[in-house]
Amino acid sequence: MSRATFRGDVEMGQRVAARDTERVQCGGGEGRLQAKRYSRGLSESVQWAVLGVVVLACLLGLIEAGLLLHGRTVAVSAALAGARAQSALYAAQGVGSAAATDIATAGGLTDVRVRVTVGSASVTVEVDAIMPSFIGWVTPAVHAESTRPLEGR
């Protein structure tokens, strides 16, 4: 007749040192040998809980880094589009600023500030904005700048 064995049970014929076993009484019947469980370090469930928190923090950090890179990419694209629009031949004043603001707000940036500087042979567009963050207390600022030569000059 076989009986179910549980984790920590000592099988028949298995050599285990006497100091590593103890006799456990089960419901008034005969006792069985059971390997001692050492409570060294954290228990398994606490280890998984700590590991879960660390993995979650790493995952949120990766999401936050992705959002920051997205905001930087949007700001660069807005500056490039603004400089391209403003450097066109016969471009009206404010065309580059409007193009950069439209792209930045469509990309999810907030508090967008665009500065357009038209020189004698080139135009420079600077975009400063705030990228909304996954973590509430962090508000990363992004900055991008683009310079293009004026057409026809």
C-alpha positions in Angstrom: 0.0 0.0 0.0 1.4 3.3 -1.0 0.7 6.6 0.6 0.9 10.1 -0.8 4.2 11.9 0.0 4.4 15.5 0.8 7.1 18.0 0.2 9.7 17.4 2.9 8.7 13.7 3.6 11.6 11.3 3.9 11.2 8.4 1.6 11.8 4.8 2.7 15.4 3.8 2.1 16.6 7.4 1.8 19.6 8.2 3.9 19.2 11.4 5.8 21.3 12.4 8.8 19.4 12.1 12.1 19.9 15.8 12.9 18.1 16.7 9.7 14.9 14.8 10.5 12.2 14.9 13.2 9.3 12.7 13.9 5.9 14.4 13.3 2.7 13.0 14.8 -0.2 12.9 12.4 -3.7 12.6 13.9 -2.9 10.1 16.7 -1.4 7.5 14.4 2.2 6.5 14.0 4.6 9.3 13.5 6.5 9.8 10.2 9.9 11.1 9.5 10.0 14.6 8.0 13.0 16.6 6.9 13.5 19.7 9.0 12.8 22.9 7.3 15.3 25.6 7.9 14.0 29.1 8.2 17.1 30.7 6.8 16.7 34.1 5.0 13.4 35.1 3.6 10.6 32.7 3.1 9.7 31.8 -0.5 6.5 33.9 -0.6 8.3 37.0 0.7 11.1 36.5 -1.8 8.5 36.4 -4.6 6.8 39.5 -3.2 10.1 41.4 -3.1 11.0 40.2 -6.6 7.6 41.2 -7.9 8.0 44.7 -6.6 11.5 45.0 -8.2 10.3 43.7 -11.5 7.3 46.1 -11.5 9.6 49.0 -10.7 11.9 48.1 -13.6 8.9 47.8 -15.9 7.6 51.2 -14.9 11.0 52.7 -15.4 11.1 51.3 -18.9 7.7 52.8 -19.7 8.8 56.1 -18.3 12.0 56.0 -20.4 10.0 55.2 -23.5 7.7 58.2 -22.8 10.7 60.5 -22.4 12.2 59.3 -25.6 8.9 59.7 -27.4 8.6 63.3 -26.1 12.1 64.1 -27.3 11.4 62.7 -30.7 8.2 64.7 -31.0 10.0 67.9 -30.0 12.8 67.3 -32.6 10.1 66.6 -35.3 8.3 69.8 -34.4 11.5 71.8 -34.6 12.4 70.3 -37.9 8.9 71.0 -39.4 8.9 74.5 -38.0 12.3 75.3 -39.6 11.3 73.7 -42.9 8.0 75.7 -43.0 9.7 79.0 -42.1 12.7 78.6 -44.5 10.4 78.3 -47.5 10.6 81.1 -50.1 8.0 83.8 -49.4 6.9 82.2 -46.1 4.8 84.4 -44.0 5.9 85.4 -40.5 4.7 82.8 -37.9 4.3 79.9 -40.3 7.2 78.0 -38.7 5.9 78.7 -35.1 2.4 77.4 -36.0 3.7 74.3 -37.7 6.0 73.4 -34.7 3.2 74.1 -32.2 0.7 71.9 -34.1 3.1 68.9 -34.3 4.2 69.3 -30.7 0.6 69.4 -29.3 -0.5 66.5 -31.6 2.4 64.5 -30.2 1.2 64.9 -26.6 3.5 67.6 -25.4 2.1 70.3 -23.1 3.2 73.8 -22.3 4.8 74.2 -25.7 6.9 77.2 -26.3 8.3 77.9 -29.8 10.9 80.5 -30.6 11.7 81.3 -34.2 14.8 83.3 -35.1 15.2 84.4 -38.7 18.7 85.5 -39.7 20.2 86.8 -42.9 20.8 83.3 -44.4 19.2 80.8 -42.0 16.2 80.2 -39.7 16.4 78.6 -36.3 13.5 77.1 -34.5 13.6 76.1 -30.8 10.9 74.1 -29.1 10.6 73.7 -25.3 7.8 71.6 -23.9 6.8 69.4 -21.0 6.2 65.6 -21.6 3.4 64.2 -19.5 4.8 61.5 -17.3 3.5 58.1 -16.1 4.8 58.9 -12.7 2.8 61.9 -11.3 5.6 63.8 -9.5 8.0 63.8 -12.5 7.5 66.3 -15.3 10.3 66.0 -17.8 11.1 69.0 -19.9 12.2 68.4 -23.5 14.1 70.8 -25.7 14.9 70.6 -29.4 16.5 73.0 -31.9 16.7 73.0 -35.7 18.5 75.3 -38.1 17.9 75.4 -41.9 19.1 77.7 -44.6 16.6 80.2 -46.1 15.5 79.3 -49.6 16.4 81.7 -52.4 19.2 83.5 -50.4 
